[in-house]
Amino acid sequence: MSYVVAAYAITVVTLAVYGAHLQRELRRLRDGRER
Amino acid sequence: MGIEAVNERVRRPLGWALLVSSVVYAWAVVVAPIDSVQGVIQKILYVHPPLAYGAYLGFVFTAVGGGIYLWREREEWDRFAVAGAEVGIVFCTLMMVTGPIWARGTWGRWWSWDPRLTVTMLLWFVYLAYLVLRSFTDPGPRTARFAAVYGIVGILLVPLNYYVIEIFDKRSMHPENLERGSLGAGMGFPFLMGNVTFFLAFLYLVSLRFEVETRRARAALAAAGEVP
């Protein structure tokens, strides 16, 4: 069971962190453009 | 309508579809039947192959973007290729993490130099090198042309990766490719939802990454004193 939880947790957390990183970078670039 | 306009229009509906799909997917995985041979670890089936398909699709985007760039010489297709490669590498890395976890639980070891696993590692290195080489070179038509050719040549590894088990006459520890009817009763729906959810997540991330690349290119042009 712990292997299954590990596989899903690693996948979900990695994709969420990567998505959040892209959103943050996009906000930074948009703000820079507006200034 | 250009690729940039399409990208901005589709992201919000994509995000909502991903949210709904994720909830249904999580429910489907929890209630999916326990496999009589492998036990609960078989549930990694609903995450590992969908990640592989996402990785393949990312590298196909890189090759297609590169091909259209060489044909039309429009910069946005080079940016599309970069977005495909980066998201493809994220999916490929996760595939190479979830696979060994499943292998440890079923084969008793994390890794085997089996044909499928070896070609997967090669595929991962080829597209990682694509991103690393791009990060070391100045952006411009020369880099984009080289990257396009590299991305197109690299895509030959995708069908090789998919069919390598058949090529090696099924002498592989890795299970054969899934076919219609090869899943047990009640396993088709969670597998379908896994594929739908990861496909939507893939498209959403590519959409974000493409816009990041576009805005970075415009910011660089503005910094150089050219009109973006």
Contacts between the chains, C-beta under 8 A, distances in Angstrom:
chain1	res1	chain2	res2	distance
A	1	B	40	5.4
A	3	B	41	5.4
A	3	B	44	7.3
A	3	B	101	5.1
A	3	B	102	7.3
A	3	B	104	6.6
A	3	B	105	4.5
A	4	B	40	5.7
A	4	B	41	5.9
A	4	B	43	5.1
A	4	B	44	6.0
A	6	B	101	5.8
A	7	B	44	4.9
A	7	B	47	5.9
A	7	B	48	7.4
A	7	B	97	7.6
A	7	B	98	4.4
A	7	B	101	4.7
A	7	B	102	6.9
A	8	B	29	7.6
A	8	B	47	6.0
A	10	B	94	7.0
A	10	B	97	5.7
A	10	B	98	7.2
A	10	B	101	8.0
A	11	B	47	5.5
A	11	B	51	6.9
A	11	B	94	5.1
A	11	B	97	7.8
A	11	B	98	6.3
A	14	B	90	7.0
A	14	B	93	7.8
A	14	B	94	5.9
A	15	B	90	7.3
A	15	B	94	7.5
A	15	B	201	5.9
A	15	B	205	7.3
A	18	B	90	5.6
A	18	B	205	6.7
A	19	B	204	7.2
A	19	B	205	6.0
A	19	B	208	6.8
A	22	B	205	6.8
A	22	B	208	4.1
A	22	B	209	5.8
A	22	B	212	5.8
A	23	B	208	6.7
A	25	B	212	5.2
A	26	B	208	6.4
A	26	B	211	6.0
A	26	B	212	5.5
A	26	B	215	6.9
A	29	B	212	6.7
A	29	B	215	3.9
A	29	B	216	6.6
A	29	B	219	6.2
A	30	B	215	7.0
A	32	B	219	6.3
A	33	B	215	6.9
A	33	B	218	7.4
A	33	B	219	6.9
A	33	B	222	7.9
